Amino acid sequence: MRAKEFISEQFEKRLGGLQDAVVRTIPGMHVIPKLQNQDAYKQYRFGLALASSGPGQPRAAEETPWGENMAVGVYSTGDEEILKAALQAYGVDAKMITTKKSEEPKGTNTTSPLQPRKKNRYGI
């Protein structure tokens, strides 16, 4: 047995039986057994955790009120009527988890820090 074959066998045993070409060409690959490919919501939540992670950041929430549930946004009373009719026809209920109208969150600066434009000498 050549040393090249021996080293390859050790790699395969240690890294779950991947082919040598895969082991050597994809650096730093991790498998996360609790995040299976069939659960897109958990993958999405983990993606959010990756995006917001860093030193001193709080632990990401595992679930939100959105959950794995279908979410539908209504922007007018007409949209709301359509949603209610569809819910009734399908025999399911919905729960509103946000406010009806769009508002700035408290603490949002709603005035510009720039000075307003002044008219020039021609009044424009």
Secondary structure by P-SEA (a helix, b strand, c coil): ccaaaaaaaaaaaaaccccaaaaacccccccccccccccaaaaaaaaaaaaacccccccccccccccccbbbbbccaaaaaaaaaaaaaacbbbbbcccccccccccccccccccccccccccc
